Amino acid sequence: MIKDIILHLERDSSRDIVCDFAASTAEMFAAHLTGVSFAFAASIPNYIVPNFPPGVLADLFAESETAARGAIDRFEATMKRTGVSAEPRLVLQTDSGPPRTFSEMARCFDLSIIMQSDDYRGINNSTLIEATLFDSGRPLIVVPYIQQERLNLDRIVCCWDGSRAAVRAINDALPLLRKARHLARHDIKIEVRTTPAADIDVPNIILSHVADSAASLLVMGGYGHSRLREFVLGGATRGILSAMTVPVFMSH
């Protein structure tokens, strides 16, 4: 059951489609949506802070807060237009940093929504996505930066390799799969395809199938391995997130 959704708000207004996507998701499930904006997302390491002139540091904080509040204003405007039950949260500063803070907040929600990184514009959400995937214990949807549509459940592709991560992802995605069945007003049509592929080709094989089947959502397990205390995204997961063309529902 999806009743509480948390959304990471984007500072760049050109990426505000993620708000519309999140609003449509909340609307579909009659869920409450919380939009979180970090005022100092590009945090400066503590060991560098003492070397910053006070005036420069204050200007950076002020500029960051202005951008964060702008994201909240646009979020609230979108929610008023859609009529979705929603609330904004402004996080001015955190000792642990936005990725860890957001992932800890996400533990109290049923679903997280984050937009894909955009290297061309210098926007990097990779650490945020990674932390939320591995540390929140909750599923998330990563929205591609090229996304134009709201949530569409017309055709869903589910990746399956029999692993624990795949089982978890399919189970967590059941509310969406059931909703797809409801919208179609008939039983879920399942088509099983087995496609062998070398490890390095897995992302390309999956994305090619998504394109060929005109899918509107991809469901897959989030794979990674532990490096000391940190999780590192597996090659297939990283490949999908870097070249995704449809929203990806992930769970670990």
Secondary structure, DSSP 8 states (H G I E B T S, - for coil): ---EEEEE--SSGGGTHHHHHHHHHHHHHT-EEEEEEETTSS---TTTGGGS-HHHHHHHHHHHHHHHHHHHHHHHHHHHHHT--EEEEEE---SS-HHHHHHHHHTTSSEEEEE--BGGGTB--HHHHHHHHHHSSS-EEEE-TT--S----SSEEE---S-HHHHHHHHHTHHHHHHHHHHHTS------------GGGHHHHHHHHHHHTT-SEEEEE--EEEETTEEEE-HHHHHHHHH--S-EEEE-
